[in-house]
Amino acid sequence: MHLEQPPAKARSMLVVTDVDLSTRLFEHLVKQEWEVEYALSNEEAMLALRRRPFDLIVTGEGTSAIEDLYLLQRIRSFRPHTRMIILTKESTTVDVLLALRERAFSYFSAPYTFESLAEMIHRAMEQPCWDDGIEVVSATPVWVRLIVRCERGTADRLMQFFVEMVDMPEQEKGQVAYAFREMLINAMSHGGNFDPTQYVEISYLRSRHAIACRVKDPGQGFSLDELHHAALANPPDDPVRHMRFREVSGLPPGGYGILLSLHLVDELMYNEQGNEVLLIKYLNGGAKPDTVQFSSA
């Protein structure tokens, strides 16, 4: 006897109305079988949330990040696991750090692409245990320490906060973000095996002359002699050796992350065990080393 399965519960979203965003977002969400409700203001959003829960809240650009974070604090008093994506026209590093502390799901300041927002909305609904993935140990605009779960979705969330937080020219920001993401994914993959019970330690420091990012993974580390799958380990007379190793090992094409990162930042240093990496980008430019450095300390 065949039993008919009950229909899946529709995912629900509350959107604080934004004239430029509403129509396109509504069309996208309807195609994804979302149930969408709109609020004209944060106060109206509060009233709607007291009536019923929503899977996700997207704020409007008409309010400041601080106003939206105050809304999130109020909501958490009676719906503690509410997911919120903050949209705002103006932002500061302090605003982003407050959003991290308040465990906002994500944060976008104008300008941003609709595609990146749509992807983050999808991520919000697909990622389990989302609200304990990024822990703020300490944070000031010039020194941030985080503990981050070894999960690709959490890495994507962190990178959105990172690009919002870093104050530097767009081209240089893109270079640092690429290198930082490569080191982060390497740490989660090779050090943490993408095990969500494992965490990596992150530090971000900004001085007057440089930006530094430190990533420490929970693994035993590695040496350059073990990186046969990476282009960095190729001998000068065989620049594609790693591709043959990846093919034999069943790995997908790639392996250029560390090598490319080396040319995007000014310094890239590993500790002796190989489970901690420090990348530095000088704000006024600087000489780029020819090799990855390993500390003997």
C-alpha positions, -999 to 999 in steps of 0.1 A, spaced: 0 0 0 14 33 -11 13 61 15 13 96 0 41 118 16 29 151 31 41 181 12 73 197 24 68 228 46 74 260 26 104 280 37 94 314 50 111 348 48 103 382 61 117 410 40 119 446 53 107 464 22 134 478 -1 119 493 -34 149 484 -55 152 449 -42 117 437 -35 104 427 -70 135 408 -81 139 391 -48 102 381 -46 104 366 -81 135 346 -72 121 333 -39 88 323 -55 107 302 -80 125 286 -51 91 279 -34 95 304 -6 67 319 13 74 356 14 60 384 36 70 420 36 73 446 64 74 483 58 97 490 88 117 473 116 88 480 140 63 463 116 88 434 113 87 430 151 49 428 151 50 401 123 76 381 142 55 381 174 27 366 154 47 338 138 83 326 132 101 330 99 131 310 87 150 340 75 148 378 78 164 402 53 166 438 64 162 468 41 189 493 31 168 522 44 179 514 80 214 515 94 233 484 105 230 495 141 192 498 138 190 463 123 213 448 150 190 463 176 161 446 159 180 413 159 186 417 197 149 423 203 139 393 182 164 370 199 146 376 232 117 355 221 130 338 189 166 330 199 177 312 167 165 337 141 186 340 110 191 375 97 209 389 67 216 426 71 216 449 41 227 485 45 239 514 24 266 526 48 289 505 69 320 507 92 343 480 105 327 484 139 293 477 124 306 445 109 322 434 141 290 440 160 271 419 135 296 391 141 291 394 178 253 394 175 256 363 152 239 378 122 239 352 95 255 376 69 261 412 61 260 432 28 267 469 23 261 486 -10 271 480 -36 266 442 -38 253 418 -64 219 402 -64 236 369 -72 258 370 -41 228 378 -19 207 350 -35 236 325 -29 238 336 8 200 332 12 204 296 -2 233 291 22 211 303 52 186 275 46 210 247 37 235 251 66 226 233 99 237 246 133 245 279 116 245 301 148 276 285 165 299 284 135 318 317 141 328 327 176 342 361 184 370 357 209 379 394 209 375 422 184 386 457 178 388 475 144 426 467 144 427 432 160 401 405 156 403 369 169 378 342 158 372 305 162 356 291 130 340 257 124 356 235 98 328 237 73 328 251 37 295 270 43 309 286 74 340 296 54 317 313 28 299 332 56 332 343 71 345 356 38 315 378 33 321 394 67 358 396 59 354 416 27 330 439 45 354 444 74 386 450 55 391 487 47 415 490 17 414 496 -21 392 471 -39 419 455 -60 442 449 -30 412 438 -9 404 412 -36 440 399 -35 441 396 3 406 380 3 416 354 -23 448 345 -4 430 344 29 403 321 15 429 297 1 446 295 35 413 291 53 400 263 30 434 245 32 432 247 70 397 233 71 403 207 45 438 193 53 440 203 90 403 198 100 391 173 73 360 195 70 349 179 103 323 203 118 334 193 153 368 208 146 377 245 145 403 268 131 417 299 148 417 331 129 434 364 136 432 396 116 454 426 124 457 460 108 485 484 115 491 517 98 514 500 72 501 465 68 473 439 71 480 405 85 459 374 86 468 343 107 451 309 103 458 280 126 443 246 119 437 217 144 458 192 124 493 179 127 507 201 100 528 194 69 561 201 52 567 213 16 580 178 8 545 164 13 528 189 -10 530 167 -42 495 178 -51 503 215 -51 520 235 -79 542 251 -52 562 219 -49 569 215 -86 606 214 -95 617 241 -120 622 216 -148 587 200 -143 561 228 -138 531 205 -141 543 175 -120 515 181 -94 488 176 -121 500 140 -127 500 134 -90 465 148 -86 452 126 -115 467 94 -101 453 103 -66 418 110 -80 420 147 -70 402 173 -92 423 198 -113 438 226 -93 466 229 -68 476 264 -76 462 281 -45 493 286 -24 514 295 -54 490 321 -66 485 334 -30 522 339 -28 521 364 -56 490 383 -43 503 391 -8 537 404 2 547 377 27 534 341 34 549 323 64 543 289 79 553 278 114 576 248 118 548 223 121 530 236 90 496 240 108 498 278 112 501 303 84 506 341 84 500 363 54 509 399 52 499 426 27 517 460 30 494 489 25 521 509 6 534 479 -14 563 458 -6 588 432 -19 573 398 -26 594 368 -16 602 340 -41 593 311 -18 570 303 11 588 308 44 588 283 72 597 295 107 621 274 128 606 288 160 
